[in-house]
Every structure is written in structure tokens, then in C-alpha cells.
Amino acid sequence: MQENNSVSSELKKEEAPKKDWLDENYEGQLSVDVYGTDEEIVVVSTIAGVKPENIDISISGDMLTIRGERTQETEEKADDYYYQECYWGGFSRSIILPVEVEADDVSATLKNGVLIVRLPRSKKQKSISVRVKEE
């Protein structure tokens, strides 16, 4: 019976997906939730295993970009894995913001692997009325 377990283990190792197909410039993409309140737009993303100093958040026009890098603490040989599904390396996500925001007042917190970016809505008047004149 032990021989059967050994064969089973070897088969599992051979079936484990390989990362060879990933380009060295590949960046993983973050999953995000985006919602709005009367005061702000909130972006929430799970970024477990990333230190705050390895996260870069920028706003350009109506685009919010979150970039970072998840580094693996231990280096195991590929042959030692039965499954290797966790993504290690650079990641980014750009989001078109649904409304204008006060870029100078944006805040971000990371707690228990969850990143929360708060973007206060712009206080500028958005809509104007235009009178139509008859000619």
C-alpha cells in the first residue's frame, strides 16, 4: 500500500501547474470592489502578504492605479510543490473613477490584508443649466 501512496505523490507532482508560461514582465491583476457614498468613492481589494511600503497608489485625471509587489518569503524548489496557485510578483490595477475626486485628500489603509482606498468626491459643482434662446 505504501508503494501506491508514493506513486500517487509522484503523479500529483507531475500534474502541478507550471509557471513557465508567465512572461517575466507579467503583472497580476487585483480584484476590487468599488462603491460610492454621498461623500466618497471607496475601493476595496484583498492584498494579503504585501507590505504597505510595497504598494503605490496614484491618480491621474479620472484614473486610479494601484501597483505593488508580493514577495515570497521562502524559496522552495519547483519540484517540492504539489500545487502552486499563489501569485508572487508584481501586480497592478487601473480603475476609471465614476466621478471627479479630491486627489489631495485621498487616503489608504491596509489592515489584515485588505486595502481600502477612500477618495472624497469633488465639491465642485458638476452640473450647470444652459438656457436655450430662440432666434
N, C-alpha and C positions, 0 to 999 in steps of 0.2 A: 504494500500500500504506500510506503514511503516513496518508492520509485515513481508512482503515479503523481504524487504531490510535486516532486521535482520536475517532472515533465510539464505539469500544469504551470508551474512557476516560470519555466523557460518559455512556454508559449505566451504567457502574459507579457513577458519582457519583449518578445518579438513583435507583439501586436501594439505595443505602446506607440502613440503617435510621435513622430519626429518633428523637430523644429527646423529642419534643413530648408524647407520651403520659404521661410521668412527671410526677406531681404534684410541686410544689415541696417538699412535706413528705415525699416518699418517702424511705425508708431502705432501702438494700440489705441483704440478709441474708448473714451469714457462713456458710460451710461449715465444719463442725467434725468432729473425731474426738474421742470421749470413751472413755477406757478406765480401768480400775482395777487397782491392785496391792494387796498386803496393807496397804500404808502410806498410799496416797493415790489420789485421783481425778485424772486428767490430761486436760486439754482442749487440743487442738492445732488451730490454724487458720492458714491462709495469709493473711497481711495485707500483701502486698507494697506498697511505696510509702507506708506510713503510719509517721509518726514516733512514738516511744514517748509523747511528750507529747500526742499526739492520740488516745490510747487511754484509755478509762475502764472500769475493771472494778469491779463492785460485787456484793455478796452480800446478799440479803435473804431470811431464812428458808432455804428449800431451793432458792432460785433464784439462779443466777449470770447476770449480764448483762454483756455486752461491747459497748461502744459506741465509735465513733470516726468519723474523717472522713479520707477520702482526697482530697487536693487535687491538682489538675493543675498542673504546673509551667509549662506553656506554654499559651497561649490561641490556638488556631487557629480560623479561621472554619469554620463547619459546611460550607461549600461546598468546603473544601480536603480533606475526608476522602473516602476511597474506602470504608473500613469504619470504624465507630466502635462497638466492642464493649466497651471497657473502661468500668468503672463508676467515676465520680468523684462524691464527695459523702459524706453521712453513711451509716453502716451500724450495725446492731445485731443482737444475737442473745441470746436468753434461753434458758437451759437449766435444766430441773428436775434437781437433783442426785439421784443414786440413793441416796446415804447422807448422814448428817449429817457435816459437816466442821468443822474448827477454823478458823473465819473469820479469826482473828487471825494465823494462820500461813501464809496463802495467799501464794504468790509467783508472779511472772510475768516471763518473759523474751521478748525479741524478737531473733531472730538470722536474718539472711538472709531476711527477710520471713515467717518462721514464728513465730507467737506460741504459747508454751507456758505454760499456767496450771496450777500444781500446788496441789492442795487436800488437805492432810493429813486423813485420816479421823479422826473424833472418837474420843477414847479412852474416852468414856462407855460404860458397859455398855448394850448395845442390847436384849438380851432378858432377860426375867425369867420365872421359873417361878411359876405360881399353883397352889396346892393346892386341890383340889376337896373340899369337906366334904359328907358325907352328912347329910341332915336327917331 
